[in-house]
């Protein structure tokens, strides 16, 4: 499989700690929509800046044993971007959960991303409308915050739908923008 597309007619695979793992079947609309929203927010913000936003479909080569296809990533060292994919740790990686990938995204993949130096990692739940935000500390990605979009009638005083990406002091993201919908549930 030479193509860099994550979801094809044939099963697509990732390599986690040297073991071939088939990726989930084609994701549902909500999964793709959330990933595209995140890509759009970063693409708009990073226009004209040195860092590059890369949506789904790019191979990420962390080592001989770890090759992934994240839903989204930001790469600030452009030398890591080669014709076949990204070689080396991106600055930010985002995985949008699918039922069949949640355990891997929170476990083996989070560990690999931390070991290889990814500075910030998000696990985004399109159903629960939450963003788990992890920061690199001593070679491990540690949970820093969980941001959940609550219905307005459940919001208490002090609740906010805004959060910061640690890579940029002037980038505030809003959960309403991450989880904006093109269809009703």
Residue pairs with C-beta under 8 A, 6 or more apart in sequence:
1 8
1 10
1 12
1 13
4 57
4 58
4 59
4 69
4 84
4 85
5 12
5 57
6 12
6 23
6 56
6 57
6 69
7 23
7 25
7 26
7 27
11 22
11 23
12 22
12 23
12 69
13 20
13 21
13 22
13 23
14 20
14 21
14 23
14 67
14 68
14 69
15 21
15 65
15 66
15 67
15 68
16 65
16 66
16 68
16 104
16 108
16 109
16 112
17 65
17 66
17 108
17 112
18 64
18 65
21 104
23 69
23 101
24 98
24 99
24 100
24 101
25 100
27 96
27 98
29 182
29 183
30 126
30 127
30 181
30 183
30 185
31 96
31 97
31 98
31 126
32 56
33 126
33 181
33 182
33 183
34 96
34 124
34 126
34 178
34 179
35 55
35 56
35 71
35 72
35 94
35 96
35 124
36 55
37 177
37 178
37 179
37 180
38 71
38 72
38 94
38 96
38 124
38 178
39 53
39 55
39 56
39 72
41 173
41 177
41 178
42 53
42 72
42 74
43 53
45 168
45 171
46 52
46 53
46 74
50 76
50 78
51 74
51 75
51 76
51 91
51 167
52 74
52 75
52 76
52 78
52 81
53 72
53 73
53 74
54 72
54 73
54 74
54 75
54 81
54 86
54 90
55 71
55 72
56 69
56 70
56 71
56 72
57 69
58 69
58 70
58 73
58 85
58 86
59 67
59 68
59 69
59 84
59 85
59 86
60 67
60 68
60 69
60 70
60 73
60 85
60 86
60 90
60 93
61 67
61 84
61 85
61 86
61 87
61 88
62 68
62 88
62 89
62 112
62 113
62 116
63 116
66 112
66 116
68 109
68 112
70 90
70 93
70 94
70 95
71 94
71 95
71 96
71 124
72 92
72 93
72 94
72 96
73 86
73 90
73 91
73 92
73 93
73 94
74 90
74 91
74 92
74 167
75 81
75 86
75 90
75 91
76 91
76 167
77 88
80 86
80 87
80 88
80 89
80 90
88 116
89 113
89 116
89 117
89 118
89 119
90 118
91 118
91 119
91 120
91 167
92 118
92 119
92 120
92 121
92 122
92 165
92 167
93 113
93 118
93 120
93 121
93 122
94 121
94 122
94 124
95 101
95 105
95 109
95 121
95 122
95 123
95 124
96 124
96 126
97 105
97 123
97 124
97 125
97 126
97 127
105 123
106 123
106 132
110 121
110 123
110 134
110 141
111 140
111 141
113 121
113 141
114 121
114 134
114 136
114 139
114 140
114 141
115 139
115 140
117 136
117 139
118 136
118 141
119 135
119 136
119 166
119 167
120 133
120 134
120 135
120 136
120 165
120 166
120 167
121 133
121 134
121 141
122 131
122 132
122 133
122 134
123 131
123 132
123 134
124 130
124 131
124 132
124 178
125 131
125 132
126 179
128 148
129 148
129 149
129 175
129 179
130 146
130 147
130 148
130 149
131 146
131 147
131 163
131 175
131 178
132 143
132 145
132 146
133 143
133 144
133 145
133 146
133 147
133 163
133 166
134 141
134 142
134 143
134 144
135 141
135 142
135 144
135 166
136 142
144 166
145 163
147 161
147 163
147 175
148 175
149 161
149 175
149 176
149 178
149 179
150 159
161 174
161 175
161 176
162 172
162 173
162 174
162 175
163 172
163 173
163 175
164 171
164 172
164 173
165 171
165 173
